[in-house]
Amino acid sequence: MTPGLKEKLLGLLNDDAYNPLKKEELANIFDIHHTEMPMFYNFLDELEEDGYITKTKKGKITTYKKLGYFVGKFIAHQKGFGFVESEDDFKRDLFIPKDEVNTAMHNDIVVAEIIKEETDEKRAEGTIIKILQREVTKVVGVFEESKSFGFVVPDEKKFNKDVYIPKRYFSGAKSGDKVVCKITVYPMEGRKPEGKIIEVLGKKGTKEAEILSIIKAHELPEKFPQKVIREAEDVAIEIPKEEIERRLDIRHLNIFTIDGEDAKDLDDAISIELLENSNYNLGVHIADVTHYVKEKSKLDKEALKRATSVYLVDTVIPMLPKVLSNGMCSLNPNEDKLTLSVFMEIDKNGKVVKYDIKETIINSKARMTYTEVSDILEKGDEDLKKKYANILDDFYNAQDLAKILSKRRTQRGSIDFDFPEAKIILNEDGTVNNIKHYERRISNRIIEEFMLVTNETVAEHYFWLNIPFVYRIHEVPSKEKMEELSKFIATFGYTIKGDLDDVHPKALQKIVEDIKGKKEEDVISTIMLRSLRQARYSPECSGHFGLAAKYYSHFTSPIRRYPDLQIHRIIKEQLNDKINQKRIEQLTNIVDYSSTISSEKERKAELAERDVKDYYKALFMSDKIGQEFEGVVSSVTSFGMFIELDNTVEGLVRLANISDDYYIFDESTYTIIGEATKKTYKIGDTVNIRVAKVNVDLKEIDFELI
């Protein structure tokens, strides 16, 4: 079959003007030679098996969407019902009642038929008629043993079916063990799924078993294969003299790093000077990981498989072995390091008037922490000022430039949501000492601004060179989401200016500014954030909506993100004139694949990081049952409202447990309203609560209103 036939065929089938045709007619359209007919028909059968196409009763080829069916991912609810998430932005998710799930499991790709059309009061309902793809192959949960069989109760609440385990497949598991179970038989009508234990993780309730369960549930890799470690050790050698000689040597410059106290993988350093023309010369120097991680090497394949480092409070699952991530590649002070540097001359309006990208060698003069630099700039700490006297002016210049860059971003419409992040502090024994807000101080903001301007400069440069590249994109929100947001904020007297089909970030930024400090700030910020799409990686440069940037990439963290590593490789090839037409064709496929994998792995990492934080938060609150706190309503649902405490811990107040009235959820205003009293609760309201119940296993905290 010719390359691209699948895309061309599906493009034809999904065209509005297409009328279903028989396979012979399609073969004619695509000029299939009679000797290739069997291959073409087999190709159609495979597409049908994978769910891309289907046949009408008369044997004509079409797609499920063309026939009015709903295709997407099934998202199960622990109570048995669920939703099919459509890939089509113009359709709402389809509600699937419990009796219409028909053996589908959480995350399966399914075809559903609409059985009740959408009304003003209710969303459309459907029934699942076909399962195209079983997504879940393994389940993590608690093993329970019976006399002649066992079963696994999944940790994932949405996976609401226990897995039956025949006795011969216990694999040494005992009741109460956390295990990984492989699905061997998928559920059929009236029968549970079956499986076998492939790994015992430890006793339920122990910290080690619980964290390992989260790692396994999200299919995160743990140990590096020995071959990868050996390769890392082999390449982690002293920098050859010829490599130093071919690079721009900037070891004399005042270069320093600013990172968190616990950071060991230092992949960015900065240098700054104020020029005679009052412009700033900013240098951003990033670890040259690609010098050690060559394309198609074992290290490279493993790095792409992981795609990101994962930070699980006190556990790090690195993208690269420690000998590289914390050693050879890390920009440790007073050590010669290979880097890719971007030198930018930036004027007093924050515009990059001149820039250069070079392969360099640096020697960092200081390893600064966010706390130290912030204490110098915010508090004028005299001891620290004396200690770092040789680079003190650089800190003040950096602060001034960061403010200029921030102002420029704000002027163009960049949206800055300042939601609190949790900082979980553990004792030596792994118990939770405290949970508090992670502070974004002046030094954090300096580094953020410098990395942002570097990422934009690099992305724009390679966009105009028309070379395959990995971009970080954040697409314009859908018209439907903006219409919903517009209706919601109108109840507070705000409007979104401009065309809702193609809203400008400035329109949303204006609302963020208008609500600052007002009682509706939390509720509108929360709903607005939910109305935006998720950022992702893409070979197409379609801009970053949230940053109001036409060009954006991730260039500054190649030790912990694969897209940065990938574009470093492209940049170095371009700088050394090694990109020809054949290489462009190769890179086109490479950046497409690495964008897809990196986006998928990023989502997994985010979910795992959230689950670990939720576990520690539940652990922290487990001895506080009966204690009273003040909190803020952070989310409102049909079954209750989530209350966030000052330390970022969230708990659920269930509607069924509010005793002073019968409360009803109003989806359009995100409020719950008392039927008799008309008392309302909405996002942003301050309430007093008592800790009612904590389930560490399920990572659930229940509050009750006082």
C-alpha positions in Angstrom: 0.0 0.0 0.0 1.2 3.5 -0.8 2.4 5.7 2.1 -0.3 8.0 3.5 -3.1 5.8 2.1 -4.8 5.5 5.5 -4.8 9.3 6.0 -6.2 9.9 2.5 -8.8 7.3 2.9 -10.1 8.5 6.2 -9.9 12.1 4.9 -12.3 11.1 2.1 -14.6 9.1 4.4 -14.9 12.0 6.8 -15.6 14.6 4.2 -19.0 16.1 4.4 -19.7 15.4 0.7 -18.8 11.7 0.9 -21.5 9.1 0.3 -20.8 5.5 1.4 -19.1 3.4 -1.4 -18.4 -0.3 -1.8 -14.8 -1.5 -1.4 -14.5 -2.0 -5.2 -15.5 1.6 -5.8 -12.9 2.8 -3.3 -10.2 0.7 -5.0 -11.0 2.5 -8.2 -10.8 5.9 -6.6 -7.4 5.2 -5.2 -6.2 3.5 -8.4 -5.4 0.2 -6.8 -3.9 -2.3 -9.3 -5.8 -5.6 -9.6 -2.7 -7.4 -8.3 -2.9 -5.4 -5.1 -6.7 -5.8 -4.5 -6.3 -8.6 -1.9 -3.9 -6.4 0.0 -6.2 -3.4 -0.2 -9.2 -5.4 1.0 -7.1 -6.8 3.9 -6.1 -3.2 4.7 -9.8 -2.2 4.9 -10.5 -5.2 7.2 -7.7 -4.1 9.5 -9.1 -0.5 9.6 -12.5 -2.0 10.5 -11.1 -4.1 13.2 -9.3 -1.1 14.7 -12.6 0.9 14.6 -11.6 3.5 12.0 -14.3 2.4 9.6 -17.4 0.3 9.5 -19.8 -1.1 6.9 -23.5 -0.4 6.3 -26.0 -3.2 5.9 -25.4 -3.0 2.1 -21.7 -3.5 2.6 -20.7 0.1 1.9 -17.7 1.6 3.7 -18.2 4.6 6.0 -17.2 5.7 9.5 -19.1 5.5 12.8 -19.2 9.2 13.1 -20.8 9.4 9.6 -23.5 7.0 10.8 -24.2 9.3 13.8 -22.4 7.1 16.4 -20.3 8.5 19.2 -16.7 7.3 19.3 -14.4 8.0 22.2 -12.8 7.0 25.5 -15.1 5.6 28.2 -14.6 7.3 31.6 -16.2 5.1 34.2 -17.7 6.3 37.5 -17.4 4.2 40.7 -21.2 4.0 40.9 -21.3 2.1 37.6 -22.4 4.7 35.1 -19.9 6.7 32.9 -19.3 9.0 30.0 -17.8 8.7 26.5 -15.4 11.5 25.9 -15.6 12.5 22.2 -12.5 13.6 20.3 -14.8 16.0 18.5 -14.8 19.4 20.3 -18.3 20.2 19.0 -20.0 17.4 20.9 -20.5 17.1 24.6 -19.5 14.0 26.4 -22.2 11.3 26.2 -23.7 10.0 29.4 -23.8 6.2 29.7 -26.3 4.9 32.3 -25.2 1.9 34.4 -27.4 -0.5 32.5 -25.9 0.6 29.1 -22.2 0.2 29.9 -22.2 -3.3 28.4 -18.9 -4.7 29.8 -16.9 -1.6 28.9 -14.1 -0.8 31.4 -12.5 2.6 32.3 -10.4 4.1 29.5 -11.7 1.6 26.8 -12.1 3.1 23.3 -15.8 2.5 22.5 -18.6 3.1 20.0 -21.8 4.4 21.5 -25.3 5.0 20.1 -27.3 7.9 21.3 -30.6 6.7 22.8 -31.8 10.0 24.3 -31.1 13.3 22.6 -29.7 16.3 24.6 -32.3 18.7 26.1 -31.9 22.1 27.8 -32.0 20.2 31.2 -30.1 17.0 30.4 -27.1 15.9 28.3 -27.6 13.2 25.7 -27.6 9.6 26.9 -26.2 6.6 25.0 -25.5 2.9 25.0 -22.1 1.3 24.3 -22.5 -1.0 21.2 -18.9 -1.9 20.6 -15.5 -1.9 22.3 -12.8 -1.0 19.8 -9.9 -1.2 22.1 -9.2 -2.5 25.6 -6.9 0.0 27.2 -6.4 -1.6 30.7 -4.1 -4.6 30.6 -2.9 -4.5 34.3 -4.6 -3.5 37.5 -3.0 -2.5 40.8 -5.0 -3.2 44.0 -5.5 -5.2 47.2 -5.5 -9.0 47.0 -8.2 -10.8 49.0 -7.9 -14.6 49.4 -10.7 -17.1 49.6 -10.6 -20.9 49.9 -10.5 -21.8 46.3 -10.0 -18.5 44.6 -9.0 -14.8 45.2 -9.8 -11.4 43.8 -8.2 -8.1 43.5 -10.0 -4.9 44.5 -8.6 -2.2 42.2 -7.1 1.0 43.7 -8.6 3.0 40.8 -12.1 3.8 42.0 -13.3 4.2 38.4 -12.3 0.6 37.7 -15.4 -0.7 39.5 -15.1 -4.4 38.9 -13.1 -6.8 41.1 -10.8 -9.1 39.2 -11.3 -12.8 39.8 -8.0 -14.7 40.4 -7.8 -18.5 40.1 -5.8 -20.2 42.9 -3.0 -21.3 40.5 -2.3 -17.6 39.7 -1.9 -16.3 43.3 1.9 -16.1 42.8 2.5 -16.1 46.6 0.2 -13.2 47.3 -1.6 -13.1 50.7 -4.7 -11.3 51.8 -4.0 -7.6 52.4 -1.1 -7.5 49.9 -0.9 -4.7 47.3 -0.4 -6.5 44.0 -0.1 -6.0 40.2 -2.6 -8.2 38.4 -2.6 -8.9 34.6 -6.0 -9.1 33.0 -6.3 -12.5 31.2 -10.0 -12.5 30.4 -12.0 -9.4 29.9 -15.5 -9.1 31.4 -18.5 -10.6 29.6 -22.2 -10.3 30.4 -22.6 -11.5 34.0 -18.9 -12.3 34.5 -16.1 -10.4 36.1 -12.7 -10.0 34.5 -10.1 -12.6 35.3 -6.4 -12.2 35.9 -3.2 -13.4 37.4 -0.9 -11.9 40.0 2.4 -10.8 38.3 3.9 -8.8 41.2 3.5 -8.5 45.0 4.3 -4.9 46.1 4.0 -5.3 49.9 1.4 -5.0 52.7 -1.4 -2.5 52.2 -0.9 0.6 54.3 2.9 0.7 54.3 4.3 3.8 52.7 6.6 1.8 50.4 3.7 -0.4 49.1 1.4 2.6 48.6 3.9 4.7 46.7 5.0 1.7 44.6 1.3 1.1 43.9 0.9 4.6 42.4 4.1 4.2 40.4 2.8 0.8 39.0 -0.7 2.1 38.4 0.6 4.9 36.2 3.0 2.5 34.4 6.0 4.6 35.4 9.4 2.9 34.9 11.5 2.4 38.0 15.0 1.0 37.6 17.1 1.6 34.6 18.1 -1.5 32.6 21.7 -2.5 33.3 22.7 -1.9 29.7 21.5 1.7 30.0 23.4 2.3 33.2 26.6 0.8 31.7 26.2 3.1 28.6 25.7 6.1 30.9 28.9 5.2 32.9 30.8 4.7 29.6 29.9 8.2 28.2 30.3 10.1 31.5 34.0 10.8 30.9 36.2 13.9 31.2 35.5 16.4 28.4 38.0 15.8 25.6 40.4 18.7 24.8 39.2 18.9 21.1 35.6 19.3 22.3 36.6 22.3 24.4 38.6 23.8 21.6 35.7 23.7 19.1 33.3 25.5 21.4 32.9 29.1 22.5 34.8 29.2 25.8 32.9 31.4 28.3 34.3 30.0 31.5 35.5 33.5 32.5 31.9 34.9 32.7 30.0 35.4 35.9 27.7 32.4 35.4 25.6 31.0 38.3 22.6 28.7 38.9 19.5 29.4 40.9 17.5 26.3 42.0 15.6 24.8 44.9 17.5 23.7 47.9 16.9 20.0 47.1 17.6 20.1 43.4 20.4 17.9 42.1 19.8 18.1 38.4 20.9 21.6 37.6 20.2 22.1 33.9 20.1 25.9 33.6 22.5 28.7 34.5 22.4 32.4 33.7 24.7 35.4 33.2 23.7 39.0 32.9 25.3 42.4 32.3 24.0 45.9 31.8 25.4 47.3 28.5 26.4 50.9 27.9 23.3 51.5 25.8 21.2 50.5 28.9 20.2 47.3 27.2 20.7 44.0 29.0 22.9 41.1 27.8 21.2 38.0 29.1 22.9 34.6 28.7 21.0 31.5 29.4 23.2 28.4 29.5 21.6 25.0 29.3 23.3 21.6 29.9 24.3 20.0 26.6 22.8 16.5 27.3 23.0 15.5 23.7 26.8 15.4 23.8 26.3 12.3 26.0 22.9 11.0 24.8 23.3 10.2 21.2 20.4 9.5 18.8 19.2 5.8 18.8 21.6 4.9 21.7 20.3 2.8 24.5 20.2 6.0 26.7 18.2 7.8 24.1 15.6 5.1 23.6 15.2 4.8 27.4 14.9 8.6 27.8 12.2 8.7 25.1 10.4 5.8 26.8 10.3 7.8 30.0 10.0 11.3 28.3 10.1 13.1 31.6 11.5 13.0 35.2 8.8 12.4 37.7 8.9 14.1 41.1 7.0 12.2 43.8 7.6 14.3 46.9 10.7 12.5 48.3 11.1 10.1 45.3 12.4 11.1 41.9 12.1 8.8 38.9 14.7 10.5 36.6 14.6 10.5 32.8 18.4 9.8 32.8 20.6 7.8 35.1 22.0 9.7 38.0 25.6 9.5 36.8 24.4 11.9 34.0 21.4 13.8 35.6 23.1 14.6 38.9 26.7 14.2 37.6 28.2 14.9 34.2 25.2 17.0 32.8 24.4 18.9 36.0 25.8 22.4 36.0 27.5 22.0 39.4 29.6 25.0 40.6 33.3 25.2 39.9 33.2 22.5 37.3 33.7 22.7 33.5 30.4 21.8 31.8 29.3 21.6 28.2 26.3 23.8 27.4 24.1 25.3 24.7 23.9 29.0 25.3 21.4 31.6 24.0 22.8 35.2 24.3 20.1 37.8 24.1 20.4 41.6 24.0 17.1 42.9 25.5 16.1 46.5 25.4 14.3 48.5 28.2 10.9 47.5 26.7 11.7 43.8 27.0 12.2 43.2 23.3 15.0 40.8 22.1 16.8 43.1 19.7 19.7 40.7 19.0 20.5 37.1 19.8 22.9 34.3 19.2 22.8 30.5 19.8 26.2 28.8 20.5 27.7 25.6 21.7 29.7 26.6 24.7 31.7 25.5 27.7 31.0 27.2 31.1 32.2 27.1 34.7 29.5 28.1 37.1 30.7 30.5 39.8 28.0 29.8 42.4 25.1 27.4 43.1 22.4 29.8 44.5 19.1 28.8 46.0 15.8 30.6 45.4 15.7 31.3 49.2 19.1 33.0 49.2 18.6 35.2 46.2 15.1 36.2 47.4 16.4 37.0 50.8 19.0 39.3 49.2 16.5 41.1 46.9 13.5 41.1 49.3 15.1 41.5 52.7 18.5 42.9 51.9 20.2 40.1 53.9 23.6 41.6 54.8 25.4 38.2 55.4 24.4 36.9 52.1 25.3 40.2 50.3 28.8 39.9 51.7 29.0 36.2 50.8 28.0 36.8 47.1 29.5 40.3 46.7 31.2 39.3 43.4 27.8 38.7 41.7 25.6 41.0 43.8 25.1 43.5 40.9 24.0 40.6 38.7 21.1 39.8 41.1 19.8 43.4 40.9 20.1 43.5 37.1 18.3 40.2 36.9 15.5 41.5 39.0 15.1 44.7 36.9 15.1 42.7 33.6 12.6 40.1 34.9 10.2 43.0 35.8 10.6 44.4 32.3 10.0 41.0 30.7 7.0 40.4 32.9 5.5 43.7 32.0 5.9 43.0 28.3 4.2 39.6 28.6 1.3 41.2 30.5 0.9 43.9 27.8 0.5 41.3 25.1 -2.1 39.4 27.1 -0.3 36.6 28.9 -2.6 35.0 31.5 -1.0 34.4 34.9 -3.1 32.2 37.2 -1.5 32.2 40.7 -3.0 29.0 42.2 -1.2 27.8 45.3 1.0 24.7 45.0 1.5 22.3 48.0 4.9 21.8 49.5 4.9 18.6 51.5 7.6 18.4 54.2 8.5 14.9 55.4 10.2 13.7 58.6 13.2 11.3 58.3 10.9 8.3 58.9 8.7 9.3 55.9 5.8 10.6 57.9 4.4 14.0 57.0 5.8 16.9 59.2 3.8 19.7 57.5 2.0 20.8 54.3 2.2 24.4 53.3 2.1 26.7 50.2 5.0 26.6 47.9 6.3 30.1 47.7 6.8 31.8 44.4 9.3 34.5 45.4 11.2 37.1 43.3 14.0 34.7 42.4 11.5 32.1 41.2 9.9 34.7 39.0 13.3 35.8 37.7 14.2 32.3 36.5 10.6 31.8 35.0 10.9 35.0 33.0 14.4 34.2 31.7 13.4 30.7 30.7 10.2 31.9 29.0 12.1 34.5 26.8 14.7 31.9 25.9 12.1 29.3 24.9 10.3 31.9 22.7 13.5 33.1 21.1 14.6 29.6 20.2 11.2 28.6 18.9 10.8 31.6 16.7 14.4 31.2 15.3 13.8 27.6 14.2 10.2 28.3 12.9 11.6 30.7 10.4 14.4 28.3 9.5 11.6 25.9 8.5 13.3 22.9 10.2 11.3 20.1 11.9 11.0 21.0 15.6 9.1 20.2 18.7 7.0 23.1 19.8 5.0 23.6 23.1 1.5 24.6 22.1 -1.6 25.7 23.9 -4.5 26.0 21.5 -7.2 28.6 21.5 -10.2 27.5 23.7 -13.2 26.0 21.9 -16.2 28.3 21.2 -18.4 26.0 23.3 -16.2 26.4 26.4 -16.0 30.2 25.9 -19.8 30.4 25.5 -20.3 28.5 28.8 -17.7 30.7 30.5 -19.3 33.9 29.1 -22.7 32.9 30.4 -21.2 32.1 33.8 -19.2 35.4 34.3 -22.2 37.4 33.0 -23.9 36.6 36.3 -21.2 38.6 38.0 -21.4 41.5 35.5 -18.4 40.6 33.4 -18.1 40.0 29.6 -15.6 38.4 27.3 -14.6 41.0 24.6 -14.3 39.9 21.0 -15.1 36.9 19.0 -15.8 33.7 21.1 -14.9 31.6 18.0 -11.3 32.9 18.2 -10.9 34.6 21.6 -7.8 36.6 22.3 -5.9 35.9 25.5 -6.1 39.6 26.3 -9.8 39.2 26.7 -9.4 36.6 29.5 -6.4 38.4 31.0 -8.6 41.5 31.4 -11.1 39.5 33.4 -8.3 38.1 35.6 -7.2 41.6 36.3 -10.7 42.9 36.9 -11.5 40.2 39.5 -8.3 40.5 41.4 -9.0 40.9 45.1 -12.8 40.5 44.7 -14.8 37.8 46.4 -15.6 36.2 43.0 -11.9 35.9 42.1 -11.5 32.2 43.1 -14.7 31.0 41.4 -14.1 32.8 38.1 -10.4 31.9 38.0 -11.2 28.2 38.6 -13.9 28.0 36.0 -11.8 29.9 33.5 -8.8 27.5 34.0 -11.2 24.6 33.4 -12.3 26.2 30.1 -8.9 26.2 28.6 -7.3 23.3 26.7 -4.3 21.4 28.0 -0.9 22.5 26.7 1.0 19.8 24.7 3.9 19.1 22.4 3.5 19.3 18.7 5.6 19.5 15.5 3.2 22.3 14.4 3.9 25.8 15.7 0.3 27.0 16.5 1.2 29.3 19.4 0.7 29.3 23.1 -2.6 30.8 24.1 -1.9 31.1 27.9 1.4 32.9 27.3 0.0 34.9 24.4 3.1 33.7 22.4 3.2 33.0 18.7 6.2 30.8 19.1 7.1 28.6 22.0 9.2 25.6 22.8 10.7 23.8 25.7 14.5 24.3 25.5 15.7 24.8 29.0 15.4 21.4 30.8 17.0 18.6 28.7 18.0 16.6 31.8 14.4 16.1 32.8 12.3 16.6 29.6 12.7 14.7 26.3 11.4 17.5 24.0 14.2 19.8 25.2 16.7 17.0 24.5 15.2 16.4 21.0 15.4 20.0 19.9 19.0 20.4 21.3 20.0 17.7 18.9 18.3 19.5 16.0 19.9 22.8 17.0 23.4 21.3 17.2 22.9 19.7 13.8 21.8 23.0 12.3 24.7 24.9 13.9 27.1 22.4 12.4 25.5 22.4 8.9 24.5 18.8 9.1 20.8 19.1 8.1 20.1 18.1 4.5 16.8 17.1 2.7 17.1 13.5 3.7 17.7 14.5 7.4 14.7 16.8 7.2 12.5 13.8 6.1 13.9 11.8 9.0 13.4 14.6 11.6 9.8 15.1 10.4 8.9 11.6 11.6 11.1 11.9 14.7 9.6 15.1 16.0 6.0 13.9 15.4 6.6 10.7 17.3 8.5 12.3 20.2 5.8 15.0 20.5 3.1 12.4 20.9 5.0 10.2 23.3 6.1 13.2 25.4 2.6 14.6 25.7 1.3 11.2 26.8 4.1 10.6 29.4 3.6 14.1 30.7 0.0 13.4 31.5 0.9 10.1 33.3 3.6 11.9 35.4 1.2 14.7 36.4 -1.5 12.2 37.5 1.1 10.2 39.5 2.5 13.3 41.1 -1.1 14.3 42.1 -1.9 10.9 43.5 1.3 10.8 45.7 0.4 14.3 47.0 -3.2 13.2 47.7 -1.8 10.1 49.6 0.5 12.3 51.8 -2.3 14.8 52.4 -4.7 12.0 53.6 -1.9 10.6 55.8 -1.3 14.1 57.3 -5.0 14.5 58.1 -5.6 11.0 59.4 -4.9 12.0 63.0 -6.9 15.2 62.8 -10.4 13.7 62.8 -12.7 15.9 64.9 -10.5 19.0 64.5 -12.0 22.2 63.1 -10.6 24.4 60.3 -11.6 27.4 58.1 -11.5 26.6 54.4 -12.7 27.9 51.0 -15.1 26.1 48.6 -12.7 25.0 45.8 -15.2 23.0 43.6 -18.9 22.2 43.5 -20.4 19.0 42.1 -23.7 17.2 42.0 -22.7 15.1 45.0 -21.0 17.7 47.2 -18.5 20.5 47.5 -14.7 20.3 48.0 -13.3 22.6 50.6 -9.6 23.6 50.5 -7.8 24.5 53.7 -5.0 27.1 53.9 -2.4 24.3 53.6 -3.9 23.2 50.2 -5.5 20.0 51.7 -8.9 19.4 50.1 -11.8 17.5 51.6 -15.4 16.7 50.5 -18.5 17.8 52.1 -21.2 15.5 50.8 -24.6 17.0 50.0 -26.3 14.1 51.7 -24.5 15.0 55.0 -25.6 18.7 55.1 -28.4 18.5 57.6 -30.0 21.9 57.6 -31.7 21.5 54.2 -32.0 19.5 51.0 -29.4 20.9 48.6 -29.6 20.9 44.8 -26.6 21.4 42.4 -27.1 24.2 39.8 -24.7 23.3 37.0 -25.0 26.6 35.2 -23.9 28.7 38.2 -21.6 26.2 39.9 -23.6 26.6 43.2 -25.6 24.4 45.5 -28.9 25.8 46.7 -31.0 24.8 49.7 -34.5 23.9 48.5 -36.3 25.4 51.5 -33.8 28.0 52.9 -32.4 29.1 49.4 -29.0 29.2 51.2 -26.2 28.9 48.6 -22.6 27.7 48.5 -20.3 28.5 45.6 -16.6 28.4 44.7 -14.7 31.0 46.8 -17.0 31.0 49.8 -15.4 30.7 53.2 -16.8 28.0 55.5 -15.9 26.3 58.8 -15.5 22.6 58.7 -14.7 19.6 60.9 -12.6 16.7 59.7 -15.2 13.8 59.7 -13.4 10.9 58.1 -10.1 10.0 56.4 -9.5 7.0 54.1 -5.8 6.9 53.4 -6.2 3.8 51.1 -8.6 5.7 48.8 -6.8 9.1 49.4 -10.1 10.6 50.4 -10.9 13.2 53.1 -14.4 13.9 54.3 -15.4 17.2 56.0 -18.6 18.2 57.6 -19.9 21.8 57.9 -20.0 23.3 61.3 
